[in-house]
Each structure stands twice: as structure tokens, then as C-alpha cells.
Amino acid sequence: MATALHIPLDEYLGISYKPDREYVDGEILERNVGKWEHARLQWLLALWFGSHEKQWGITGSTEQRVQVSESRVRVPDLVVLTAGAQPDVLIEPPLLVIEILSPDDTYSDTQERARDYRTMGVEMVWIIDPKTRTGRMCAGAEWVEAERLEVKGTPLYVSLPEIFSQLTSA
């Protein structure tokens, strides 16, 4: 990652980056952008949730700014929300945040992002690793590896073997 630039939150919120960047305690941080498998997995997951929007009463987006605290804005790979109009920057916890690991992601950075989402009030965080074809669900302090990722109390789920089987198909 490149060096960080310090600016006020309101200035960050007024700037568009390509690709978008995160804001952590006054610093603008570049995100690790994924390669083919990361991007393809993001696409497949967005298609999966998009095809269930009406049935599950949800909406969602990719790379949506989420203000997790007064001094932090994260940009997860996917967010799933209750259906309805949403602001440009989410300030209410989404139903689900999904992070897809990029080759350059570190364990400590990933854990810090997940901790930020949980502190904000996000009930469920999924971390998916395209390299190992695994996924983990986090509710509270507990991380559970599973092939079927779910959000308890909702119809939301995804079967990772089904999604991973499509990574190489075109």
C-alpha cells in the first residue's frame, strides 16, 4: 500500500477515488484491489444476492462506503441491507458485510476491518478467501468456518461450493 494522507472526514467524504479508499483516523488508505478471482467472486456474490432481493426483502451493493465510527469509513467488497433507499455513505449497520481476501491482504488488517464492522453493530461479517476456497462467519467474537454461510434469523445464505464452482466458468 502507498503512504497515507491525513485530511478531515468531511473532506474525505467530498472526494471520489478510483478505486475508492478507506478513511481511518484521519488517514486516507488505499485498499488492496483484487485480481481476477477476487473480482469474479465479488461479481458472483452480487449476482446471487441480487437474484434474491425481492424474495428476501434486501438490497445491496459493492464497494459501498460504510462509516463505522466518527473517525473511520470502511469500503467492504459487498454489503447487504434491508430493502429501501440508502444514503451515499451508510451510517446504519448493514445486515451483512462481506470481505473477499485479496492476495495482498494481511490477517491483522482483515481482523481490524472486521472488528470495526462489529463495533458499528454489524451482526454478521463474512470473510471469503478465493485462494483456499474457504469462508468464515463472524458473529460476536466467534469465527466459524463453513461451506454454507448464513445470517441467523434471516433467509440470507450462500453455498460456497456452488459459488466457487463458477469461478473458472465463463
Buried (B, 14 or more C-beta within 10 A) or exposed (E): EEEBEEBEBEEBEEEEEEEBBBBBEBBBBBBBEBEEBBBBBBEBBBEBBEEBEEEBEBBBBBBBBBBBEEEBBBBBBBBBBEEEEBEEEBEEBBBBBBBBBBEEBEEEBBEEBBBBBBEBEBBBBBBBBBEEBBBBBBBEEEEEEBEEBBBEEBEBEBEBEEBBEBBEEE
